[in-house]
Every structure is written in structure tokens, then in C-alpha cells.
Amino acid sequence: MLKVGVFGVGHLGKFHLNNWKEIAGAELVGFYDPDETNAKEVLQRYKLKRFDDPGELLTAIDAADIVAPTDHHFRLCESAIKNGKHVFVEKPLAQTMDEAHALVKLVKESNVKLQVGHVERFNPAFLAVKDLKLNPMFIEVHRLAQFNPRGTEVSVILDLMIHDIDIILSIVKSDVKYISASGVGVMTDTPDIANVRIEFNNGCVANLTSSRISMKKMRKIRIFQKDAYIGIDFLNKKSEIIKLKDQETDDANVFTFDIETLNGKKSIAISNPQIPEVNAIKKELEEFKNAIEKNTKTIVSEIDGLMAMDVAHQILQKIGNNVITR
Ligand SMILES: NC(=O)c1ccc[n+]([C@@H]2O[C@H](COP(=O)([O-])OP(=O)(O)OC[C@H]3O[C@@H](n4cnc5c(N)ncnc54)[C@H](O)[C@@H]3O)[C@@H](O)[C@H]2O)c1
């Protein structure tokens, strides 16, 4: 049985509690949250032990699930690792690059697993296409959300765009060559809306727009590569593949029509891959537990978390607003 303690039971922490309760082989030992309102709600709803001292909770568990605001990630992770506890920490790994590097070093020197909550890696729309031969040359990303004070302790880059940065780094097998970016703080002192162009050494270009001040929500990645277009709708959990083929296919799930190209007649094949029934938060927590039990690398490791933060901080420097605490 993996004994788990949750640090932070606000909006997302409650989803984590619900999921841990359903994961076989995991035992929720208790939680720590300094906020009286959230703690009382959890006490009533979940009948789970509240710890007044985070250190006491740490001694009672094998793994810490850190779902506190980003400016608390480093301290909470640091004390968990120093106490020999495995760590699941919500994205982003930490707030500053110094903190992220220090956490990577601590994990390396210890015997613990760390996973970062880049939950889009487990989004069923992404799972449906991630095993295709992806070789993106142009990526267009839109992640738009309505304004919510939660998460504004950091910029939109570390709050929302970091999800897409992590996904892009996981599918583009090349180093970043150049970044250009612009952003504006409309509702807060840090960028709330930003547009970023990331150029990779292999020629791939990713164009990302993130906003937390939009009227409508959108979470889409469009991938263009030599032989195909792949669209991933993370919000509505749908994906679409469009390919150019020499002949029509008789697959009933693929819609085709003919077009004239420079090389003669070709078929356009449009398909919507089967989307697996996956609860992304449950899946990421289960995979974290599996990595501990099997002593394997976590799917989104501390290095992945650091790499996403590195790109995020380069973006912030380009925007010229690296003041990330309000
Ligand atoms: N993966 C995702 O898609 C996703 C979505 C939303 C939030 N998040 C991340 O989850 C984290 C929490 O976000 P939220 O929306 O639940 O925020 P929230 O404000 O709703 O909840 C945070 C909770 O943490 C508590 N807290 C503060 N300091 C603490 C400490 N030192 N120890 C323990 N608890 C503490 C607060 O009292 C509050 O109850 C953030 O890092 C955020 O980036 C990730």
C-alpha cells in the first residue's frame, strides 16, 4: 500500500483526493492545508485526517502530492525529498530556475521519484495520436481561458503555456534554437496574454498563443508535417488526422475525397482516431505510483519539468518581464 498525503486541498487538490480514493493500492493518510475554509470542507466531505503540521504528515506517508500554489512548490518538495518521500508536484515544477535546478539536484542525490503534473500528456485526445509517427515542422497552439484569480501568482507562461511547452518538447526531437515572444499584463502585473515563436534546430517552428483573459475557452494544438496534419483538441477531447494518399482507402472510419495535385490525382483521407476512455488526473497519479513500485522513470520527470521551465523562463526574458511574483 502506498501511503499518500496531499498538500493543498483547494480547487485541484480536491480532484486529486477524489482520484487517490479510487486508485487501488493507494491509501490516503491525510492532508495539510493552512486555509480553514478549504480544510473544513475537506474534513466534512472526505472524513480525512487533517494534519496541522506538514512535518507530521510527511513522517506518516511514502509519497507527497503537492497541489499548493506554485510559490509553495519548492519548499514543500524540498522538505519531502529531504525526508526521503516520493513527490508528485503540480505544474510548474517550481517558480524560479534556481529552485528547479535545486530540486533536480536533490532528486538525483536521493532515492525518490518525482513526477510533475503536466496532465495534458495523459489527455485522451493526445494519447490517441502520440504513437503516430510525429515529425512536426510547424505547430500552431491556442490555449485560451477566462480570467480567474487562481494561478495569478505566476504569469500566463508558467500558468497555462507551460502545458503546451511540455507537450511540444515531448514531440519535437530537437533543441530550441531561437525564441521570440511578446506579452501583455492586462489584469495582473505579469503577462496575461502572450504570443511566442519557438524555432528548433531541425527547422520546426512552434507558434503559441496563451491567454487567461479570453471570453471563450480553447485548448488546441495543430501539427503540420511532411505527410499529414494532426489536430488535437485537448478541451473537447477530439483529434483529427488528415493525410494525403495515393489511393482511396476502404477503411469505413476514414472519409476520403480526391484532389488534383502537382503530382497528379491524390486522395485526402480524414480520420478521427478512437479516443481512449481515460481520466487524465487518475492516470497521471496511477503512473506515478507505478513508477515508484516498479522503480522506473516517471513519465513526466523532474528533468522534463526543468526543461519546460527553462523554455518558459527564456520566453519571460524575451517578453522583458521576468518579475514573476506579484
Ligand atoms: N495541471 C493542471 O491542469 C492544473 C490546473 C489547475 C491548477 N494547477 C496547479 O495546481 C496548484 C494549485 O492550484 P489550485 O487551482 O488548486 O489553487 P487553489 O488556490 O484553489 O488551492 C491551493 C490550496 O493550497 C493551499 N496552500 C497554500 N499554501 C500551502 C502550503 N504551504 N501547504 C499546503 N497547502 C497550501 C491553499 O490554502 C489552497 O487551499 C498550482 O500549482 C497550479 O499551477 C494545475
The ligand as a MOL file (V3000), in Angstrom:
LIG
                    3D

  0  0  0     0  0            999 V3000
M  V30 BEGIN CTAB
M  V30 COUNTS 44 48 0 0 0
M  V30 BEGIN ATOM
M  V30 1 N -2.4220 20.5070 -14.0900 0
M  V30 2 C -3.3630 21.3920 -14.2680 0
M  V30 3 O -4.0400 21.4330 -15.2800 0
M  V30 4 C -3.5990 22.4210 -13.2010 0
M  V30 5 C -4.8270 23.0890 -13.1180 0
M  V30 6 C -5.0270 23.9940 -12.0780 0
M  V30 7 C -4.0230 24.2100 -11.1490 0
M  V30 8 N -2.8340 23.5560 -11.2740 0 CHG=1
M  V30 9 C -1.7600 23.7570 -10.2970 0
M  V30 10 O -2.1760 23.2730 -9.0320 0
M  V30 11 C -1.6860 24.0830 -7.9830 0
M  V30 12 C -2.8620 24.5120 -7.0980 0
M  V30 13 O -3.8000 25.2010 -7.8770 0
M  V30 14 P -5.3280 25.3690 -7.4160 0
M  V30 15 O -6.0280 25.9080 -8.6050 0
M  V30 16 O -5.8510 24.1390 -6.7690 0 CHG=-1
M  V30 17 O -5.1650 26.5390 -6.3300 0
M  V30 18 P -6.1010 26.8470 -5.0970 0
M  V30 19 O -5.7510 28.2350 -4.6900 0
M  V30 20 O -7.5300 26.5340 -5.4050 0
M  V30 21 O -5.6400 25.8240 -3.9790 0
M  V30 22 C -4.3910 25.8550 -3.3920 0
M  V30 23 C -4.5150 25.3500 -1.9570 0
M  V30 24 O -3.1990 25.2130 -1.4070 0
M  V30 25 C -3.2280 25.6990 -0.0830 0
M  V30 26 N -1.8940 26.0680 0.3770 0
M  V30 27 C -1.2780 27.2850 0.3660 0
M  V30 28 N -0.0450 27.1650 0.9000 0
M  V30 29 C 0.1220 25.8690 1.2500 0
M  V30 30 C 1.1750 25.1410 1.8580 0
M  V30 31 N 2.3260 25.7230 2.1800 0
M  V30 32 N 0.9990 23.8160 2.0780 0
M  V30 33 C -0.1620 23.2030 1.7400 0
M  V30 34 N -1.1990 23.8490 1.1730 0
M  V30 35 C -1.0540 25.1650 0.9230 0
M  V30 36 C -4.1910 26.8760 -0.1300 0
M  V30 37 O -4.6660 27.2020 1.1800 0
M  V30 38 C -5.2830 26.3270 -1.0350 0
M  V30 39 O -6.2630 25.6260 -0.3160 0
M  V30 40 C -0.9180 25.2150 -8.6620 0
M  V30 41 O 0.4460 24.8850 -8.7140 0
M  V30 42 C -1.4380 25.2260 -10.0910 0
M  V30 43 O -0.4520 25.6460 -11.0320 0
M  V30 44 C -2.6210 22.6640 -12.2550 0
M  V30 END ATOM
M  V30 BEGIN BOND
M  V30 1 1 1 2
M  V30 2 2 2 3
M  V30 3 1 2 4
M  V30 4 1 4 5
M  V30 5 2 4 44
M  V30 6 2 5 6
M  V30 7 1 6 7
M  V30 8 2 7 8
M  V30 9 1 8 9
M  V30 10 1 8 44
M  V30 11 1 9 10
M  V30 12 1 9 42
M  V30 13 1 10 11
M  V30 14 1 11 12
M  V30 15 1 11 40
M  V30 16 1 12 13
M  V30 17 1 13 14
M  V30 18 2 14 15
M  V30 19 1 14 16
M  V30 20 1 14 17
M  V30 21 1 17 18
M  V30 22 2 18 19
M  V30 23 1 18 20
M  V30 24 1 18 21
M  V30 25 1 21 22
M  V30 26 1 22 23
M  V30 27 1 23 24
M  V30 28 1 23 38
M  V30 29 1 24 25
M  V30 30 1 25 26
M  V30 31 1 25 36
M  V30 32 1 26 27
M  V30 33 1 26 35
M  V30 34 2 27 28
M  V30 35 1 28 29
M  V30 36 1 29 30
M  V30 37 2 29 35
M  V30 38 1 30 31
M  V30 39 2 30 32
M  V30 40 1 32 33
M  V30 41 2 33 34
M  V30 42 1 34 35
M  V30 43 1 36 37
M  V30 44 1 36 38
M  V30 45 1 38 39
M  V30 46 1 40 41
M  V30 47 1 40 42
M  V30 48 1 42 43
M  V30 END BOND
M  V30 END CTAB
M  END
